[in-house]
Amino acid sequence: MQWLMHRRSGEVDVVCVVRSGLGEWNCSKERFYAWFDINLSEEQSKNYLNYLIDGLFIDQNTEQLTVQLITYNADLQYFGNAILTFNFNKESGGTIRIVSKVQTISIEMYNDDAGKVRGAFEVVQLTQQLEDLNNSFAGALRRAIPQEPHFD
C-alpha cells in the first residue's frame, strides 16, 4: 500500500493507491481496476472473481462495472477493442443499463483499394511535412550563418 499526501487550499488530502499483481485501487477515484490475464486458467479466473466478490470490491452497492476486452483475429488480421459498461440502478427497480463500444482495426492497412488510396495520401502528407521541415531547417541555417560581404 502506498499513501500519498498533498496540500490543497490549506487542507490535507490523503490519497491512497493499493497495487497488487492483478489490480489497483485508487481511493480518490473510488475505483478498483482488476486484470484477468489470458494466462489464468478457468479455475484461477473463478477464484479471482470470488476474491473480488468476497473482498467487497463487487457488492450490492456497486454502481458501475466496466469490462474491456482486447482481442485479435488471426484469420482476418484484425485487432478488436470492446468496452462494456454496466450501470446498476437501484432506484428504478434494479435495472441494468449496458453501454457498449466496439472498435476494430485492420493490421494490413494497404491491401485493398481503400488502403492503397490511404497509403498514397499518407505519402503525399509525409512529403509535405518533409518539405516543410527542410524549409524550416534551411531558414534557421541561413539565419545562424552570417553572410560574408561581397566586394566587387
C-alpha positions as CSV (number, residue, x, y, z in Angstrom):
1,M,0.0,0.0,0.0
2,Q,1.3,3.5,-0.8
3,W,-0.1,6.6,0.9
4,L,0.4,10.0,-0.8
5,M,-0.4,13.3,1.0
6,H,-0.6,16.6,-0.6
7,R,-1.9,20.0,0.5
8,R,-4.7,21.8,-1.3
9,S,-6.1,25.2,-0.1
10,G,-4.6,24.7,3.4
11,E,-6.3,21.3,3.8
12,V,-4.6,18.0,3.8
13,D,-6.0,15.4,1.4
14,V,-4.9,11.8,1.7
15,V,-4.8,9.7,-1.4
16,C,-4.1,6.0,-1.2
17,V,-3.1,3.7,-4.0
18,V,-3.1,0.0,-3.4
19,R,-1.4,-2.1,-6.0
20,S,-1.3,-5.9,-6.3
21,G,-0.4,-8.2,-9.1
22,L,-3.9,-8.3,-10.5
23,G,-5.4,-4.9,-9.6
24,E,-5.2,-1.4,-8.4
25,W,-7.4,0.6,-6.0
26,N,-7.4,4.4,-6.1
27,C,-9.3,5.7,-3.1
28,S,-9.6,9.2,-4.5
29,K,-11.5,8.0,-7.5
30,E,-13.3,5.2,-5.7
31,R,-12.4,2.8,-8.4
32,F,-10.8,-0.6,-8.5
33,Y,-9.0,-1.9,-11.6
34,A,-8.8,-5.7,-11.9
35,W,-7.0,-7.5,-14.6
36,F,-7.9,-11.0,-15.7
37,D,-4.8,-12.2,-17.5
38,I,-5.2,-14.5,-20.5
39,N,-2.8,-17.0,-18.8
40,L,-5.2,-17.6,-15.9
41,S,-7.0,-20.9,-16.0
42,E,-10.7,-21.2,-15.7
43,E,-10.3,-22.2,-12.1
44,Q,-8.0,-19.3,-11.3
45,S,-10.4,-16.8,-13.0
46,K,-13.3,-18.1,-10.9
47,N,-11.1,-17.8,-7.7
48,Y,-10.2,-14.3,-8.6
49,L,-13.8,-13.3,-9.3
50,N,-14.8,-14.8,-6.0
51,Y,-12.0,-12.8,-4.3
52,L,-13.4,-9.6,-5.8
53,I,-16.9,-10.5,-4.5
54,D,-15.7,-11.8,-1.1
55,G,-13.5,-8.7,-0.7
56,L,-16.5,-6.5,-1.3
57,F,-14.9,-4.9,-4.4
58,I,-18.1,-6.1,-6.2
59,D,-21.2,-6.0,-3.9
60,Q,-24.8,-4.7,-3.8
61,N,-23.5,-1.1,-3.7
62,T,-21.6,-1.4,-6.9
63,E,-22.9,1.3,-9.2
64,Q,-20.9,0.6,-12.3
65,L,-18.8,-2.2,-13.8
66,T,-16.7,-1.7,-16.9
67,V,-15.2,-4.6,-18.8
68,Q,-12.7,-4.1,-21.6
69,L,-11.7,-6.9,-23.9
70,I,-8.8,-6.6,-26.4
71,T,-8.9,-9.4,-29.0
72,Y,-7.0,-10.4,-32.1
73,N,-8.5,-12.4,-35.0
74,A,-5.5,-14.0,-36.8
75,D,-7.6,-15.2,-39.8
76,L,-8.9,-11.7,-40.6
77,Q,-5.9,-9.9,-39.2
78,Y,-7.9,-7.5,-37.1
79,F,-7.5,-6.2,-33.5
80,G,-10.7,-5.6,-31.6
81,N,-11.3,-3.4,-28.6
82,A,-14.7,-3.8,-26.8
83,I,-15.7,-1.8,-23.8
84,L,-18.9,-2.8,-22.0
85,T,-20.2,-0.6,-19.2
86,F,-22.9,-2.0,-16.8
87,N,-24.7,0.7,-14.8
88,F,-26.7,-0.7,-11.9
89,N,-29.7,1.5,-10.8
90,K,-31.4,0.6,-7.6
91,E,-33.9,3.5,-7.8
92,S,-35.5,2.1,-11.0
93,G,-36.2,-1.4,-9.7
94,G,-32.7,-2.8,-10.1
95,T,-32.3,-2.2,-13.8
96,I,-29.0,-2.7,-15.5
97,R,-28.1,-0.2,-18.4
98,I,-25.5,-1.6,-20.7
99,V,-23.4,0.7,-22.9
100,S,-21.1,-0.9,-25.5
101,K,-18.4,0.5,-27.7
102,V,-16.5,-1.7,-30.2
103,Q,-13.6,-0.6,-32.3
104,T,-11.6,-2.7,-34.8
105,I,-8.5,-2.0,-36.8
106,S,-7.0,-4.0,-39.6
107,I,-3.4,-4.9,-39.3
108,E,-2.8,-5.0,-43.0
109,M,-4.0,-1.5,-44.0
110,Y,-2.7,-1.3,-47.5
111,N,-4.1,-4.5,-49.1
112,D,-7.3,-3.3,-50.7
113,D,-8.1,-0.3,-52.9
114,A,-9.1,1.9,-50.0
115,G,-5.9,1.0,-48.2
116,K,-3.9,1.9,-51.3
117,V,-5.6,5.3,-51.6
118,R,-4.9,5.9,-47.9
119,G,-1.3,5.0,-48.4
120,A,-1.0,7.4,-51.3
121,F,-2.4,10.2,-49.2
122,E,0.0,9.3,-46.4
123,V,2.9,9.6,-48.8
124,V,1.7,13.0,-50.0
125,Q,1.3,14.2,-46.5
126,L,4.7,12.9,-45.4
127,T,6.3,14.6,-48.5
128,Q,4.7,17.9,-47.5
129,Q,5.9,17.5,-43.9
130,L,9.5,16.7,-45.0
131,E,9.4,19.7,-47.3
132,D,8.2,22.0,-44.5
133,L,10.9,20.6,-42.2
134,N,13.6,21.1,-44.9
135,N,12.4,24.8,-45.4
136,S,12.4,25.4,-41.7
137,F,15.9,23.9,-41.3
138,A,17.3,25.9,-44.3
139,G,15.8,29.1,-42.9
140,A,17.3,28.5,-39.5
141,L,20.6,27.7,-41.1
142,R,20.6,30.9,-43.1
143,R,19.8,33.0,-40.0
144,A,22.5,31.2,-38.0
145,I,25.4,31.6,-40.5
146,P,26.5,35.2,-41.0
147,Q,26.6,36.3,-44.6
148,E,30.0,37.4,-45.9
149,P,30.0,40.8,-47.6
150,H,30.7,40.7,-51.4
151,F,33.0,43.3,-52.8
152,D,33.2,43.9,-56.5
